[in-house]
Amino acid sequence: MVKIKGLIPIILLSLIPVLLIWAPFLLRFKTFWTIPLPQQGMATIVANYDGPLYLAVAKTFYNPKLLGDNYQFPLSNEYYSAHFPLFPLLIRLFSPILGQPYSMLFITFVSSVFALYFFYQHANRYLSKENALFLTAVFSIFPARWLIVRSVGSPEPLFIALILSSTYYFAKKKYVFAGIAGFFAAMTKSPAILLFIVYCLQVTVPRLHNFNQINFKKYLPLLLVPLGLFAVFSIYAVRYGDFFTYFKSGDNIHLFFPPFQIFNFSAPWVGTFWLEEVIFIYLISVLGIYKLWQEKMKTYFYFSLVFFASLLFVAHRDLLRYSLPIVPFMLIAFRNTLLKKEFKIAMLVIIIPIYLYSLAFISQNVMPIADWTPFL
């Protein structure tokens, strides 16, 4: 059982940075540190991409007629199938109490708590409690893109919480819990299917020389991961009349061959040649994966390797958001460096740009909504 006392630091680490991000919007500051801010209050937070799209799904549950009649976005009804159902279902569950917009923010916050909690559990396997908590504090705000998705309506915290819980239980050989968490992860975002590939690799690769002796029966709960994806597509079969609607949702699937097409500045979701930070994302990922392999952190290594391999085919300007599921494992890979005094000093400096970048990003990443009535 999770001790409430032990959860308090995790809750505070999840809550305080988000409240600090919200404050200038709540207080309707016209500017902060010379950054111009919109004057719509919390509506700016709620309207951040792709929150309103999840609110629309929560309200209609993929009903094509309701989507077409009530929402102003110039999108096909099939486009919403790229927004998987678990997050909107949870929004819908709490909306009678909190209302749709604040239910979305509540689910994002609770998911963030669990993401930080399971990250702490992972870190605690290799570090003292104090150092594990410090690393969790780092993860609560770094990278800034993670802090941003924790501060708006987003399925990423839920997805990462489920990824971390599934890998945590898999490492402890609790395959039923790993499978259940993987099932719900697959109902949150499609890349969760990579978990199943990771588990298959980890089970089979070390035992290739005695493959016939693998006790596959004890790993059967891991089949819940692809079953979660099957459940999502079954919902689409009922609502849209097409089991494979997700693959017809438009330009939501940003995987392209050959790899590294993110450097095609003319690609629809790239649109710029200012992409040098992408090289640093690749570099840090490769170094982290190598360190995980060196230290024989098999679950972390296989997951990071498989997930990173998929990132090479992503052509989207917001590559860091796509990379967020491997960030926790990169932090653990570099834990010895991150615990040094030099990094702690550096962290004190970069807190300011993390905060300012988050404010600027959120202030500009807003969907235009003229009428909020359908979302309430």
C-alpha positions as CSV (number, residue, x, y, z in Angstrom):
1,M,0.0,0.0,0.0
2,V,1.1,3.5,-0.8
3,K,1.7,5.5,2.4
4,I,0.0,8.9,2.4
5,K,2.9,10.5,4.2
6,G,5.3,9.2,1.5
7,L,3.1,10.6,-1.2
8,I,3.1,14.2,0.2
9,P,6.5,15.2,-1.3
10,I,5.4,13.7,-4.7
11,I,2.1,15.6,-4.6
12,L,3.9,18.9,-3.8
13,L,6.4,18.3,-6.6
14,S,3.6,17.7,-9.0
15,L,1.4,20.6,-7.8
16,I,3.7,23.6,-7.0
17,P,5.3,23.9,-10.4
18,V,1.9,23.7,-12.1
19,L,0.4,26.4,-9.8
20,L,3.4,28.6,-10.6
21,I,2.8,28.2,-14.3
22,W,-0.9,28.9,-13.9
23,A,-0.4,32.0,-11.7
24,P,0.3,34.6,-14.4
25,F,-2.7,33.4,-16.4
26,L,-5.0,33.3,-13.4
27,L,-3.9,36.7,-12.3
28,R,-4.3,38.0,-15.9
29,F,-0.8,39.5,-16.1
30,K,-0.4,41.4,-19.3
31,T,3.2,40.6,-19.4
32,F,5.7,38.6,-17.3
33,W,9.4,39.2,-17.7
34,T,8.6,41.1,-20.9
35,I,6.6,38.1,-22.3
36,P,3.2,39.2,-23.5
37,L,0.4,37.0,-22.1
38,P,-3.2,36.6,-23.2
39,Q,-6.0,37.9,-21.0
40,Q,-8.4,34.9,-21.1
41,G,-7.4,33.5,-17.7
42,M,-7.6,29.7,-17.3
43,A,-9.2,29.5,-20.7
44,T,-5.7,29.8,-22.2
45,I,-4.7,26.8,-20.2
46,V,-7.7,24.7,-21.2
47,A,-7.5,25.8,-24.8
48,N,-3.9,24.5,-25.3
49,Y,-3.5,21.8,-27.9
50,D,-4.9,19.2,-27.9
51,G,-7.0,19.7,-24.8
52,P,-10.2,20.9,-26.6
53,L,-10.1,17.9,-28.9
54,Y,-10.1,15.5,-26.0
55,L,-13.0,17.6,-24.4
56,A,-14.9,17.1,-27.7
57,V,-14.3,13.3,-27.5
58,A,-15.3,13.2,-23.8
59,K,-18.5,15.0,-24.7
60,T,-19.5,13.0,-27.7
61,F,-17.5,9.7,-27.4
62,Y,-16.7,9.7,-31.1
63,N,-20.4,10.2,-32.2
64,P,-19.8,11.5,-35.8
65,K,-23.1,13.5,-35.8
66,L,-22.4,15.2,-32.5
67,L,-18.8,16.0,-33.5
68,G,-19.9,17.4,-36.8
69,D,-22.8,19.4,-35.4
70,N,-21.3,20.9,-32.3
71,Y,-17.6,21.6,-32.9
72,Q,-16.2,24.3,-35.1
73,F,-12.8,22.8,-35.9
74,P,-12.3,22.2,-39.6
75,L,-11.5,18.6,-39.0
76,S,-12.9,15.3,-40.3
77,N,-14.8,13.2,-37.8
78,E,-12.2,10.5,-38.2
79,Y,-9.5,12.9,-37.1
80,Y,-10.7,12.4,-33.5
81,S,-9.9,8.7,-33.6
82,A,-6.2,9.7,-33.1
83,H,-7.2,10.9,-29.6
84,F,-7.5,7.6,-27.8
85,P,-10.4,7.0,-25.4
86,L,-9.0,6.5,-21.9
87,F,-8.2,10.1,-21.2
88,P,-11.5,11.5,-22.4
89,L,-13.4,8.7,-20.5
90,L,-11.7,9.8,-17.3
91,I,-12.6,13.4,-18.1
92,R,-16.2,12.3,-18.6
93,L,-16.2,10.4,-15.3
94,F,-15.4,13.4,-13.2
95,S,-17.1,16.1,-15.3
96,P,-20.4,15.9,-13.3
97,I,-18.5,17.1,-10.3
98,L,-15.9,19.4,-11.8
99,G,-17.2,20.3,-15.2
100,Q,-15.5,19.2,-18.4
101,P,-12.5,21.7,-18.5
102,Y,-11.5,21.4,-14.9
103,S,-12.1,17.6,-14.9
104,M,-9.5,17.5,-17.7
105,L,-7.0,19.5,-15.7
106,F,-7.7,17.3,-12.6
107,I,-7.0,14.1,-14.5
108,T,-3.8,15.6,-15.9
109,F,-2.7,16.5,-12.3
110,V,-3.6,13.2,-10.8
111,S,-1.8,11.4,-13.6
112,S,1.2,13.6,-13.0
113,V,1.3,12.5,-9.4
114,F,1.3,8.9,-10.4
115,A,3.9,9.5,-13.0
116,L,6.2,11.1,-10.5
117,Y,5.4,8.4,-7.9
118,F,6.4,5.5,-10.2
119,F,9.5,7.4,-11.4
120,Y,10.5,7.7,-7.7
121,Q,9.9,4.0,-7.3
122,H,12.2,3.3,-10.3
123,A,14.9,5.7,-9.0
124,N,14.7,4.3,-5.5
125,R,15.9,0.9,-6.9
126,Y,19.3,2.5,-7.6
127,L,19.5,5.4,-5.2
128,S,19.0,6.4,-1.6
129,K,15.6,7.8,-0.8
130,E,17.0,11.3,-0.6
131,N,18.7,11.1,-4.0
132,A,15.7,9.4,-5.5
133,L,13.5,12.3,-4.3
134,F,16.0,14.8,-5.7
135,L,15.9,13.1,-9.1
136,T,12.1,13.1,-8.9
137,A,12.3,16.8,-8.3
138,V,14.4,17.2,-11.4
139,F,11.8,15.1,-13.4
140,S,9.0,17.3,-12.1
141,I,10.2,20.3,-14.2
142,F,12.7,18.9,-16.7
143,P,12.5,18.9,-19.6
144,A,10.3,22.0,-19.9
145,R,8.1,20.3,-22.5
146,W,7.2,17.8,-19.7
147,L,6.3,20.6,-17.3
148,I,4.2,22.1,-20.1
149,V,2.1,19.0,-20.7
150,R,1.6,18.6,-17.0
151,S,0.3,22.1,-16.8
152,V,-2.4,21.9,-19.5
153,G,-5.0,19.3,-20.5
154,S,-2.9,16.5,-21.9
155,P,-2.9,12.7,-22.0
156,E,0.9,12.5,-21.8
157,P,1.1,12.4,-18.0
158,L,-1.4,9.6,-17.9
159,F,0.4,7.7,-20.6
160,I,3.8,8.1,-19.0
161,A,2.4,7.1,-15.6
162,L,1.1,3.9,-17.1
163,I,4.4,3.2,-19.0
164,L,6.3,3.7,-15.8
165,S,4.0,1.5,-13.8
166,S,4.0,-1.2,-16.4
167,T,7.8,-1.3,-16.6
168,Y,8.1,-1.1,-12.8
169,Y,5.9,-4.2,-12.3
170,F,7.6,-6.0,-15.2
171,A,11.0,-5.5,-13.6
172,K,9.6,-6.9,-10.4
173,K,8.1,-9.9,-12.4
174,K,4.6,-8.9,-11.5
175,Y,3.3,-9.6,-15.0
176,V,-0.4,-9.3,-14.3
177,F,0.1,-5.7,-13.1
178,A,2.5,-5.0,-15.9
179,G,-0.1,-6.2,-18.4
180,I,-3.0,-4.3,-16.8
181,A,-1.0,-1.0,-16.9
182,G,0.1,-1.8,-20.4
183,F,-3.6,-2.4,-21.4
184,F,-4.6,1.1,-20.2
185,A,-1.5,2.6,-21.7
186,A,-2.6,1.2,-25.1
187,M,-6.0,2.8,-24.5
188,T,-4.3,6.2,-23.9
189,K,-1.8,6.5,-26.8
190,S,-0.9,4.2,-29.7
191,P,2.9,4.0,-29.0
192,A,2.1,1.8,-26.0
193,I,2.1,-1.1,-28.4
194,L,5.9,-0.8,-28.3
195,L,5.7,-2.0,-24.7
196,F,4.6,-5.4,-26.1
197,I,7.6,-5.5,-28.5
198,V,9.9,-4.5,-25.6
199,Y,8.6,-7.3,-23.4
200,C,8.8,-9.9,-26.2
201,L,12.5,-8.9,-26.8
202,Q,13.3,-9.0,-23.1
203,V,11.7,-12.4,-22.6
204,T,13.2,-14.1,-25.7
205,V,16.6,-12.5,-26.6
206,P,18.5,-13.6,-23.5
207,R,17.1,-17.1,-23.9
208,L,17.6,-17.7,-27.6
209,H,20.0,-20.6,-26.9
210,N,17.2,-22.4,-24.9
211,F,14.1,-20.9,-26.5
212,N,12.1,-24.1,-26.0
213,Q,12.5,-23.9,-22.2
214,I,10.8,-20.5,-21.9
215,N,7.7,-20.7,-19.7
216,F,5.4,-18.6,-21.9
217,K,2.5,-19.3,-19.7
218,K,3.6,-16.9,-17.0
219,Y,4.0,-14.1,-19.5
220,L,0.5,-14.5,-20.9
221,P,-0.8,-11.4,-19.0
222,L,1.4,-9.3,-21.2
223,L,-1.0,-10.0,-24.0
224,L,-3.2,-7.4,-22.4
225,V,-1.1,-4.7,-24.0
226,P,-2.1,-5.5,-27.6
227,L,-5.6,-6.3,-26.3
228,G,-5.8,-2.7,-25.2
229,L,-5.2,-1.5,-28.7
230,F,-7.7,-4.0,-30.0
231,A,-10.3,-2.6,-27.5
232,V,-9.7,0.9,-28.9
233,F,-10.1,-0.2,-32.5
234,S,-13.3,-2.1,-31.5
235,I,-14.7,1.1,-30.1
236,Y,-14.0,2.7,-33.4
237,A,-15.6,-0.2,-35.2
238,V,-18.8,0.6,-33.3
239,R,-18.7,4.4,-33.4
240,Y,-17.3,4.9,-37.0
241,G,-18.2,1.6,-38.5
242,D,-14.6,0.9,-39.4
243,F,-12.2,-1.0,-37.2
244,F,-9.2,0.7,-38.9
245,T,-10.5,4.3,-38.7
246,Y,-7.4,5.3,-36.8
247,F,-5.2,4.7,-39.8
248,K,-7.5,7.0,-41.8
249,S,-7.5,9.9,-39.4
250,G,-5.5,12.2,-41.6
251,D,-2.0,13.4,-40.9
252,N,-1.9,12.3,-37.2
253,I,0.5,9.4,-37.8
254,H,3.9,11.2,-38.2
255,L,6.0,8.1,-39.1
256,F,7.8,8.3,-42.4
257,F,10.4,6.2,-44.2
258,P,13.3,6.7,-44.6
259,P,14.3,7.9,-41.1
260,F,15.4,11.5,-40.2
261,Q,12.7,13.1,-42.4
262,I,12.2,15.6,-39.6
263,F,15.0,17.6,-41.4
264,N,12.7,18.1,-44.4
265,F,11.7,21.6,-43.5
266,S,8.9,21.4,-46.1
267,A,7.1,18.6,-44.2
268,P,3.6,19.7,-43.0
269,W,4.4,19.2,-39.2
270,V,8.0,20.5,-39.4
271,G,7.8,23.8,-41.3
272,T,11.2,25.2,-40.2
273,F,14.9,24.6,-40.8
274,W,15.7,25.7,-37.2
275,L,16.1,22.1,-35.9
276,E,19.5,21.8,-34.4
277,E,18.1,20.8,-31.0
278,V,16.8,17.6,-32.6
279,I,20.4,16.5,-33.0
280,F,20.9,16.9,-29.2
281,I,17.8,14.9,-28.6
282,Y,19.2,12.1,-30.7
283,L,22.7,12.4,-29.1
284,I,21.4,12.3,-25.5
285,S,19.2,9.4,-26.2
286,V,21.9,7.3,-27.8
287,L,24.3,8.1,-24.9
288,G,21.6,7.2,-22.4
289,I,20.7,4.0,-24.1
290,Y,24.3,3.0,-24.2
291,K,24.7,3.7,-20.4
292,L,21.5,1.6,-19.7
293,W,23.1,-1.3,-21.7
294,Q,26.4,-0.9,-19.9
295,E,24.7,-1.1,-16.5
296,K,22.5,-4.1,-17.6
297,M,19.2,-2.2,-16.9
298,K,17.5,-4.5,-19.3
299,T,13.9,-3.3,-19.1
300,Y,15.0,0.4,-19.4
301,F,17.4,-0.5,-22.2
302,Y,15.0,-2.4,-24.3
303,F,12.2,0.1,-23.9
304,S,14.4,3.1,-24.6
305,L,16.0,1.4,-27.6
306,V,12.7,0.4,-29.2
307,F,11.1,3.7,-28.5
308,F,14.1,5.7,-29.7
309,A,14.2,3.6,-32.9
310,S,10.6,4.7,-33.6
311,L,11.5,8.3,-33.0
312,L,14.0,8.2,-35.9
313,F,11.0,7.9,-38.3
314,V,9.0,10.8,-36.7
315,A,8.7,13.9,-38.8
316,H,7.3,16.4,-36.4
317,R,8.7,19.7,-35.0
318,D,7.6,18.8,-31.5
319,L,10.0,15.8,-31.3
320,L,10.7,16.3,-27.6
321,R,7.0,15.7,-26.8
322,Y,7.2,12.4,-28.7
323,S,10.4,11.6,-26.7
324,L,8.9,12.1,-23.3
325,P,8.3,8.4,-22.5
326,I,12.0,7.7,-22.6
327,V,13.0,10.8,-20.5
328,P,12.5,9.1,-17.1
329,F,14.9,6.3,-18.2
330,M,17.4,8.8,-19.6
331,L,17.4,10.6,-16.2
332,I,18.1,7.3,-14.4
333,A,20.8,6.5,-17.0
334,F,22.6,9.8,-16.2
335,R,21.7,9.7,-12.4
336,N,25.3,9.9,-11.2
337,T,25.9,13.0,-13.2
338,L,22.6,14.6,-12.2
339,L,23.4,14.1,-8.5
340,K,26.7,16.0,-8.7
341,K,27.0,19.5,-7.2
342,E,27.8,20.9,-10.6
343,F,24.4,19.8,-12.0
344,K,22.6,21.1,-8.9
345,I,24.1,24.6,-9.5
346,A,23.2,24.4,-13.2
347,M,19.7,23.4,-12.3
348,L,19.3,26.5,-10.2
349,V,20.1,28.6,-13.3
350,I,18.0,26.8,-15.8
351,I,14.9,26.8,-13.6
352,I,14.3,30.4,-14.8
353,P,14.5,29.6,-18.6
354,I,12.3,26.5,-18.0
355,Y,9.7,28.7,-16.4
356,L,9.8,31.5,-19.0
357,Y,9.8,29.0,-21.9
358,S,6.8,27.3,-20.4
359,L,4.9,30.5,-20.1
360,A,5.7,31.6,-23.6
361,F,4.8,28.2,-25.1
362,I,1.5,27.9,-23.3
363,S,0.6,31.5,-24.2
364,Q,1.0,30.7,-27.9
365,N,-0.1,27.1,-28.2
366,V,-3.8,27.9,-28.0
367,M,-6.6,26.6,-30.2
368,P,-9.0,29.3,-31.4
369,I,-12.3,28.8,-29.7
370,A,-15.1,31.4,-30.3
371,D,-17.8,29.5,-28.4
372,W,-17.1,27.5,-25.3
373,T,-20.6,26.2,-24.8
374,P,-20.1,22.8,-26.5
375,F,-17.1,22.1,-24.3
376,L,-18.8,22.8,-20.9
